[in-house]
């Protein structure tokens, strides 16, 4: 049975979707805020929060290995393990925030900003 196995497809093939989510997660970690659509923000939010949790709770070598499988840039993994790990050491979860920005002019898609708290 596929109970609670929902995944946002984003109208893409599996490989394209995985690359998009990995790129957006890397951008959120590096720049701490990214402007995107609602569906993409909902898809990338659990990935970013899971990466921060892995950086906080895992052994350093194991965390480096697991983070490098998802994050493209070495600077982002370094930032996770050095800066964000210390920033969120007392926080139990909820590392990201999604703020509505309005609608895009071209196609009226709802635009949001996903940012680290």
Phi, psi and omega in degrees: 000152183251038179297134177057039179243024183294138176222135178287127184270335176057023178057042181222163171288164185299316182292319178297316181296318180295319179294319179298314182293320178294319177296316181292322178296319177297318180293320179297320180291317183288312188261350177067358170199141182219136177266127184203187179274167183297314183297318179292323178295320178293330180283326185271339184302311180295332179292315180295316181294324177293322178297318180294320178295319177296320179296325182283319194259334186277163169298149188301314181295318179293321179295317178301316181294315182289323180290321182290342175287337184254314186276135182280324190260137179293328178296324179292318178292324177295320179295321177300313187281338182254309188271304187289329177300318179286323182295322186253022184295330180264355183265135184276336182174186180069055184275347183241158178225140177246118183247128180286136183247348182121206181244147179284143186292321188289310185234008177061028175286144180285124184256137177230166175241120176264129185218156176279140182283000000 
